[in-house]
Amino acid sequence: MMFKHSLAVCSVFLLAFSVHAQTNPEPNASVESIRTSVVRAIGAQDNTVEVVIARNIFTVYRVNSNMNESTHGGCNNEATAIASLVSKTIADKSEFKNIITIRVQYLSRAGTSTKLIDAVEFRKDANGVFQAHMT
């Protein structure tokens, strides 16, 4: 009886994984490609750049980077370069059509503790151009 239950659970899991892989195969490769492009474009160490998409927000995390000691102006300059690269890269890709915000966050991470150092956000305007958002 326990074996049948375990087999059923495994079957459901594999089916769900298979459906997800079939309906969304490209974004993971595209996201990694964008992350690699960001690393090259800004001359960052590979482990200091992470990219995450949640809902309609494309976030680039700069983790434990040399920018953590910079001013907001310095972070803003780098974030502008990152957002420009990301926006050009995603512009014609259907898997990114719902992205309305590009966010660059500067983080200090030690173990399980993460501290936000700075953040710069770019929002898509009516013409589809990502503009720096000021609050």
C-alpha positions, -999 to +999 in steps of 0.1 A: +000+000+000+028+024+009+046+016-023+015+025-044+011+058-025+048+067-031+046+057-067+015+079-072+032+109-055+063+105-077+041+102-108+023+134-100+056+152-093+072+140-125+041+150-145+041+185-130+078+189-136+074+177-172+045+201-179+066+230-165+096+221-185+075+219-217+057+252-212+087+272-199+120+258-214+136+289-226+136+316-198+162+297-176+187+296-205+178+332-215+182+344-179+216+327-175+227+342-208+217+377-196+235+372-163+266+362-181+263+393-204+259+415-173+290+400-157+311+407-189+297+441-196+304+455-161+336+435-155+322+418-124+333+387-107+310+359-117+297+351-082+287+387-076+258+388-101+225+369-097+194+373-118+159+365-107+125+370-124+095+372-101+061+380-116+068+411-138+101+422-121+135+414-135+160+418-107+197+418-109+214+413-075+250+425-070+261+404-041+291+413-020+305+434-049+330+462-048+300+485-053+288+480-018+314+506-007+304+530-034+281+560-032+245+560-045+257+578-076+282+551-083+256+524-079+232+544-100+257+546-128+264+509-128+226+501-124+219+523-154+244+503-175+229+470-163+193+481-170+202+493-205+218+459-213+189+440-198+162+461-216+179+457-250+183+420-245+147+413-234+131+438-258+122+413-286+119+381-265+083+370-259+091+353-226+099+387-212+070+406-226+054+410-192+084+426-175+076+461-164+103+467-139+141+461-139+156+464-105+192+464-095+199+457-059+232+458-041+234+433-013+258+423+015+254+386+022+270+365+050+257+330+055+219+332+058+220+370+065+214+394+037+214+432+040+202+456+013+229+483+006+212+502-023+186+497-050+179+513-083+147+507-102+137+512-138+101+511-149+087+506-184+069+538-196+040+540-221+065+538-250+080+506-237+113+523-225+127+515-191+132+548-172+149+553-138+122+555-112+126+582-085+108+581-053 
